[in-house]
Amino acid sequence: MAKSVWEKVKEEFLKLIPPTVFFFITLHIVALIRSLMTRGSGIAPSSSASVLIAALILGKAVLLADLLPAINRFPEKPLIYNVTWKTIIYLVVATALHYLEVLFDFWRKADSIAAANQELIAHIVWPRFLAIEILICFIVALYVTMSELVRLIGVDRFRRMFFGPLDRPPAKPATS
C-alpha cells in the first residue's frame, strides 16, 4: 500500500515538472518585461521566489484543470478546438493569479484586502496590466499548443522529433 502511495506521489510530481519549468522560465521573462516597463516608477520588480511560487501555482492549476471532465471537450475535432478551449480555461486562472499578485502589492500597504482592492482599482495602470495579460495569453497559448501536440503524437515521438534519437551511434570522424 505504501509503495502505491509513493508511486502516485512520484507520478504527480513528475507531471508537475514540465508546466512548472515552462511557467518558471516564461514568467521570469514577463517579470523582466514588467521590471523594464516600470523602471523608475517605484514599483518593485518581482523576485525569483514570487515567480517560482506563481509557476508552482500555475503548474498545479494546469494539472488540476486537466482532471476536469470537460477539459478535453473536443477530442475528435482539429487540435485548434482543444487548444482554444484549454487556453481560455488556463487564461482565466492566470488572470486571476495576475490580479491577485498586483492586489498583494497593494495589500502590503493597506489595512485590509477590501481597502487594497479599492486602492488597486483607483491606481492601477491598466495599459501595463493589459500588456502583461497579452504576454500571459501568448505564453499560455504556447504552452497549451505544445502540450496538445505532445499529447497527440506521444512523448517518446516528440522527444525523438525534437531532440533526435537518443540512442544515436557516435558520428564517425571525418577523414581527409
QUINOR-V663714 format. One record per residue. N is the residue number from 0. RES is the residue in three letters. OMEGA is omega in radians with two decimals (none if undefined). D_CENTER is the distance of its C-alpha to the mean C-alpha in whole Angstrom. Layout:
n: <N/N>
res: <RES/RES>
omega: <OMEGA/OMEGA>
d_center: <D_CENTER/D_CENTER>
//
This chain:
n: <0/1/2/3/4/5/6/7/8/9/10/11/12/13/14/15/16/17/18/19/20/21/22/23/24/25/26/27/28/29/30/31/32/33/34/35/36/37/38/39/40/41/42/43/44/45/46/47/48/49/50/51/52/53/54/55/56/57/58/59/60/61/62/63/64/65/66/67/68/69/70/71/72/73/74/75/76/77/78/79/80/81/82/83/84/85/86/87/88/89/90/91/92/93/94/95/96/97/98/99/100/101/102/103/104/105/106/107/108/109/110/111/112/113/114/115/116/117/118/119/120/121/122/123/124/125/126/127/128/129/130/131/132/133/134/135/136/137/138/139/140/141/142/143/144/145/146/147/148/149/150/151/152/153/154/155/156/157/158/159/160/161/162/163/164/165/166/167/168/169/170/171/172/173/174/175>
res: <MET/ALA/LYS/SER/VAL/TRP/GLU/LYS/VAL/LYS/GLU/GLU/PHE/LEU/LYS/LEU/ILE/PRO/PRO/THR/VAL/PHE/PHE/PHE/ILE/THR/LEU/HIS/ILE/VAL/ALA/LEU/ILE/ARG/SER/LEU/MET/THR/ARG/GLY/SER/GLY/ILE/ALA/PRO/SER/SER/SER/ALA/SER/VAL/LEU/ILE/ALA/ALA/LEU/ILE/LEU/GLY/LYS/ALA/VAL/LEU/LEU/ALA/ASP/LEU/LEU/PRO/ALA/ILE/ASN/ARG/PHE/PRO/GLU/LYS/PRO/LEU/ILE/TYR/ASN/VAL/THR/TRP/LYS/THR/ILE/ILE/TYR/LEU/VAL/VAL/ALA/THR/ALA/LEU/HIS/TYR/LEU/GLU/VAL/LEU/PHE/ASP/PHE/TRP/ARG/LYS/ALA/ASP/SER/ILE/ALA/ALA/ALA/ASN/GLN/GLU/LEU/ILE/ALA/HIS/ILE/VAL/TRP/PRO/ARG/PHE/LEU/ALA/ILE/GLU/ILE/LEU/ILE/CYS/PHE/ILE/VAL/ALA/LEU/TYR/VAL/THR/MET/SER/GLU/LEU/VAL/ARG/LEU/ILE/GLY/VAL/ASP/ARG/PHE/ARG/ARG/MET/PHE/PHE/GLY/PRO/LEU/ASP/ARG/PRO/PRO/ALA/LYS/PRO/ALA/THR/SER>
omega: <-3.12/3.14/-3.13/3.07/3.12/3.12/3.11/3.11/3.12/3.13/3.13/3.11/3.14/3.07/-3.10/-3.04/-3.07/-3.13/-3.13/3.11/3.12/-3.11/3.10/-3.14/-3.06/3.08/3.01/3.08/3.10/3.13/3.10/3.12/3.12/3.12/3.12/-3.13/-3.07/-3.12/3.13/-3.11/-3.12/3.10/-3.10/3.09/3.11/3.09/3.10/3.13/3.14/3.08/3.11/3.12/3.11/3.13/3.10/3.12/3.12/3.11/3.12/3.10/3.10/-3.13/3.11/3.11/3.12/3.10/-3.14/-3.14/-3.07/-3.04/3.09/-3.06/-2.98/-3.07/-3.09/-3.12/3.03/-3.04/-3.08/-3.14/3.13/3.13/-3.14/-3.12/-3.12/3.12/3.12/-3.13/-3.12/-3.14/3.07/3.12/-3.12/3.12/3.09/3.11/3.12/3.12/3.13/3.09/3.12/3.10/3.12/3.10/3.13/-3.10/3.12/-3.09/-3.05/-3.14/-3.10/3.11/3.13/3.11/3.11/3.13/3.09/3.12/3.12/-3.12/-3.13/-2.98/-3.12/3.05/-3.03/3.12/3.11/3.12/-3.13/3.10/3.12/3.08/3.11/3.09/-3.13/3.11/3.12/-3.13/3.13/3.12/3.10/3.12/-3.10/3.13/-3.14/-3.11/3.10/3.07/3.13/3.12/-3.08/-3.06/3.13/-3.09/-3.09/3.13/3.10/3.12/3.13/-3.13/-3.04/-3.05/-3.07/3.13/-3.11/-3.13/-3.12/3.09/-3.13/3.14/3.09/3.13/3.13/3.09/-3.12/none>
d_center: <33/32/31/29/27/26/25/23/21/21/19/17/16/16/13/11/11/10/6/7/8/6/4/7/9/7/7/11/12/11/13/16/16/16/19/21/21/22/25/28/27/27/23/22/19/16/17/15/15/14/10/11/11/8/6/8/9/5/6/9/9/8/11/13/12/13/17/18/21/20/16/18/21/22/22/26/25/23/20/19/20/17/14/15/16/12/11/13/12/8/9/12/10/8/11/13/11/12/15/16/15/17/19/19/21/24/24/25/28/29/31/29/26/28/29/26/25/28/28/24/25/28/27/23/23/22/22/19/17/17/17/13/13/14/11/8/10/10/7/6/10/10/7/9/12/12/12/14/16/16/17/20/21/21/19/22/23/20/21/24/23/21/23/26/28/28/31/33/36/36/38/41/43/44/48/50>
//
